[in-house]
């Protein structure tokens, strides 16, 4: 925290506190009474975010003369995406709903911008700002996981939620099980990077946290979370392929994991199937079925501009699938949701932004020293997890979840690094100084 001026400490604290608004918060009144406290819950969330975003906007004015140095590729493209989303407010069938979610996104956009400006003005090296920014993400996510575990010990009936069949997942009335799995996988991924990275200290802490996050993901019974863990573990193994000691360690862990799977094969099969047959599993719990309907209907009705930000049809935020016998209020896929809400214009801009993110990572990887490269790989892990989560959940530009502020902070940090490399900052910030 040595990078933070005491006068600006409030900004960072409010950023962390804003993560509390992603909890169900049913414990914030006279006990755990679920829906009876919903009015209080919603009011509390709005107050938390209103205060947090208001402070961020004050800092935005304070840093107005510096902003043009920071809003560059790929952060610029996500800014343009929000402009297109704002235009959709002119034709959305539910202005209040669209405006609410868009305001939250823009609030976190501003938050990530002013935090990086704040810290970078005091950082001695790029590694300092990257490490601080990533740690800030971990503190916010760790707060959510910690609260979930505390509730699991104090009132377990509220920390576990019925899913499919007889399977229950950790999260419950506190936080959605898939959200918990995703944020736990981010903590796991970064700690595993540091466990096998250049840092000499905190190895025991990194290993312990990684194990706790794996246990958390397992208890959520989230197949998305398990898939993400497999992908990022393979990424870390590939990144460490030249270090034979690390490979041997991974081989040992894999052997232990295989033994565990063999001994608990029935439990693993039940975890994957969750009472579903193979056809239901391959359809991603019927997601692919209504995805097809969404795409076809949008192509025939409003393919260019969509229905409006976060809308599902001309009727508003929900769409009735007559042949399927149910309605949905979200596509559970960021890219399809973007196409439905903002049409081909919004989807192409989002994909263009992701292309710029990939190009930015490639650009900085070729021009940075080894110690900074470790931090960039941590950022890459965070971004990959956010994108993977976007394939089956709300994602990076959907209904606001912890994925949104995490992703925006990550791409702001990589944008900051790229800006340094192209010489837009003072020479004292040179990477190899």
N, C-alpha and C positions, 0 to 999 in steps of 0.2 A: 504493500500500500504506500511505499515511499514515493511513488510517482504522483500521488494525489495531493493537491493543495488543500489545506484544511477547509478553506472557504467553499470549495467545490465538492467536499465529501458528501454532501446531501444528494447530489446528482447520482452518485454511484449507489448510495443506500436506497434511494427511491427506485432505481433500476432493479435492485434485488427484491425489494418489497413488492414491486409490481408483479413478480412471479407468483406471489401469494394469490393474486386474482385468478390464477388458473386452477386453484383448488375449488372443490365444491363448497367448501366453507360452511358445511352444515354444523360444524362444531363451534362456530363463532357466536352462538346464542345460548339458550338454556338447555344444553345437551344436544343429542343427536336425534332430531325429529324430522329429518328429510324435508319433504315438500312443505311442511307447515312453516318452515323458516325461509322459504324461497324468496319472498319479498325482501327480507333482510339481506339475504345472500347477494342478490342482484344489486341492491343499493350499495353494499359494501364494495363489491367489485368495481362499480362505476366510480365511487369516491376515490378508491385507491388509484385507479388509472387516470382519473381527472387531475388529481394532485400531481401525480408523476409526470404526465404529459405537459401540464402547465409549467412545471419547473424546467422541463426539457426545452420548451418553446422560449422561455426566458433566456436560457443559455444560447439558443439558436440566434436570437437577436444580438447577444453579446459577441458571438463569433461570426457575425454576418460578413465581415471583411475577409474571413478565411475560407468561407464555405466553397467558393469556386475552385479552391485548390484541392478539395476533397471529393466533390461529386464528379467523379470521372468514371470511365469504364472499369469494372462492370457495374459499379453502383449507379451510374447514370442511367443504365437501361432499366433498372428496377424503378427508378424515379419516373421514367417515361411510362412504364407500365401503370403506375398509380395515376398519372395524368389521364391515360386512356380510360382507366376505371372510373375516374371522376367524371369524365364525359358521359359515361353510361348512366349517371344519375339523372340525366335529362330524359331518359326513356324507361328507366326501371319501373316495373309495376308496384314495387314496394320501396319507396324512397327511404323511409326510416331504417329499414333493415339493411339496405345496401350502404347507406351513409354510416351506420353504426360500425359495421365491420371494416369499412374503408378507413374510417377515422382511427380505429385501433391500429391498423397497419401503418398508416402515416405517422401515428404517434410513436411507434417503435422504430420507424425509419429515422425520425428526428432524434430519438433517444440514442441509437447506435452512432449516428453522425456526431452529435455533440460530445458523447463520451470519448470517441476516438480523437476528436480535435482536442478535447480537454487534456487527455493523457499524453498525446503526441507532442504537445507544447512543452512538456516537462521531461520527456523521455530522452535519455542519453544515447540509446541505441535502438534500432528497429526491433531487436530481440526483446527489449524491455516492454515495448508497447504491445507486441504480439502476445507475450507471456501473460501480461496483465489482463489483456482483453479476453484471452482464453480462460484464464482463472476466474474472471468475472462471470463468464458463462457457467463454469463449473459450480461456483458458489450458488448461483441462482437455481440451477437444477438440483444441486445437492440439498438445498433447502426443501424442495418439494418431496424428494425421496425420503429425507429424514422425517418430515412430518407424517408421511404415509406410514413409515415403520413405527413411529411412536403411537399412532392411532391403532395400528395392528396389534400392539401390545396392550394398549389401554382398553380398546373397544373393538375387538376383532370382527364382530358382526357387521361393522360399518366399513371395514377396510377390505372386505372381500365381496365380490359381486358375482351373481349367477350369470353364466354365459350360455353354454350349450350343453344339453344333457345334464350330467351331474358335476361338470367341471366348474370350479370357481376360480377367479383370478384376483391377485392382490391389486388393490386400487380402490375398488368399491365406490362408496359414497364420498371418497376423498378426492380421487382423481381417476380419470378414465384409464382402464387397464392398458390399452394400447399406447396412450400418451406416456404412462409410467414406464412402459417397456422401451419406448423410443428415447426418452431422456436418460434412462439408465444405460442404454447402449452407447450414448454419447459420452457419458462419464467413463464407462468401461473402455471405449476406444481411445480416449485421450490418455487415461492412466496406463493402458497397455503400451501406447507409444512412448510414454515417459519411462516405463519399466525397462524397455529395451532401447532407450535413447541414450543421449550423451550425458544426461544428468547423473552425477555420482551419488547424490543423496536421495532420501525418501523412497528407496526401492521397496522397503517393507510396506510403507503406507500405500504406494501405488499398487502393489500386489494385493494387499488386503481390500482396498477399495474395489479393485477389479473383480475379486471373488464375490464381494457383497453385491455388486451390480449384476453379476451373472445369476446369483441366487434370486435377486429381485425379478429379473427378466423371466426366469423359470417359473416363479410363483405367479406371475401375471398370466401365464399360459397364452401369451400373445405369439402367434406364429410369425407375425411381422417382425417382432422383436428378435425372435430366434434367427430368422433369415438375415436380419441386419448384422447380428453378432457374427454369423458365419462369413458374411461378405467382408466385414472390416477386419476380422481376424486373418483372412487370406491376404488382404491388402497389407497388413502389418508384416506377415510372414514374407511376402514378396519384397517388401521394403528392406527386410533384414536378411535377404538371401545370401549376401556375401559374408555374413558372420556365422561361422559354423557352430559356435557355442550357443548362439540364439536358436539356431535350427534344431540343435539337439534338445534344447529346453522345450521348444515347441513340440518336438516329437514325443518327449516325455509327457507333456500335458495332453497331447492327442491320445497317447496310449491309455492314460488314466481315464480320459473321456470315453474312449471306446469300451473300456471295462465297465464303466458306469452304465453306458447304453445297453450293453449286453445283459447286465444284471437286472436292468429295469426296462426291458424291451417292451413289455406290455404297456407300461406307463407312458413310454415315449410314443408308441403307436396311438394310444388314446389321446395324448396331448396334441398330436398332429391332426387326427381325424375329428376329435371333439364331437363324437356322435354322428358325424356325417359320413355319407358314402363317398366313393371316389369321384363320382360325377359332380357332387356338390363341392368337394374340395377343389377340383380343377376349375370350377366356375368362380372361385374366390368368394364363397358363400353368396352365390347368385349375383355378385357384382357385375360379372361380364354380361349377364343377361340384360340388366337394365342399362348398362353402358351402351349396348347396341341400340336400344330404343332411344336413349338420349341423343346419341350421335345422329341417327337417322332423322329424328324429329327436328333437331336443330338445323340440320342441313336443308331440310325442306321448308322451314319457317323463317329462320333468321341466321343464316350462316356467316354473314359478314361482321355484324356488331353484337350478336347474341341477344339475350333477354334483359341484360342488366347485371351489374356486379353481384355475384353470389345468388342470382336467380336461377330457377330450374325450368321455367316456362313462362308464357304470357300471363299465367295466373298468379305468378309470384314465386315465393321461396320453396314451394313444394310442387311435385309433379305426381300425378296419379297414373300409375301403370295399370291400365284396365285389364289387360290380358294376364298380368302377373298377380293381380288382386291386392295390391298394396300401393302406398305412396311413399315417396322419398323426399327429404328436404336437402340432401347433399349427395353428390356423386361419389364421395369417398375416393376421389382421384383428382389431384390438383389440376392436371392437364385437361381432363375431360370437363371438369367444373369450369375452368377458364374458357374453354371453347364454348360451352353452353352459355355462360354469363357474358362473355366479351367477344364471342365469335372468333373468326379466323384472325382478325386484327389483333386481339388480345393474346391469342395462343401463339401467333408468330412472334410477337414481341417478347413473350415469356421465353420461348425457345431460343430466340436471338440473345436474350440476356444470359441464358445458361451457356450458350456457345461462347460468349464473351468471358464468362467465369472460367471455363476450361482453358481458353486462350491465355487468360491472366495467370493462372497457375503455371502453365507451361512457360510463360514469359519469365516469371520471377524465379522458377526453378533453375533456369539456365544462367542466372546472373547473381546468385546469392551465395554466401559462405555456408559452410556445413552446419554451424550452430543455428543459423536462421532457417536453414532448410528443414531442420527438425520441427520448428514451430509451424512452418508452412504445411508440413505433412499433417500436423494436428488439425490445422484449419481444413485441410482437404478431407480428413476423416469426418469432421463435423458437417461439412457441406454435403458429402456423399450420403451420410445418414439422413439428413434433412430431405434430400431428393428421393431416396428410397422410401422414406415415410410418406412422401407425396403420392406414391403410386397406389396406395390403398387407404390412405387417411386424408385429412384435410390439407396438410402440407404447407408449402412455403407462401402461397398466396390465397389460401382458402380461409375458412373460419379460423379466427385467431386462436392458436394453441401455443405452447412454449416453443414449438418449432419456428414460429415467425420471428421473435426477437433474437433467437439463437442464429438463425440463418442470416438475418440482416446484419448482426454484429460481425459474423464471420466474413461476409463479402465486403463489409466496410473495412475490415482489417487487411484483407488481401488487396483491396483498392488502394489503401494507404501505402502499402509496401510497393505497389507498382508505381505510384506517384513519386515515391522517393527514387526509384530506379531510373525514371525518365528525367530526373533532375529538377523536379518542380519545387523541392524544398531546399532549405539552406544547406550548404556543403557540410556542416557539422553533423548532418544525419546520414552521411555516407555509410553504406553497409559494412564495409571492410575496415572502418576506422578503428 
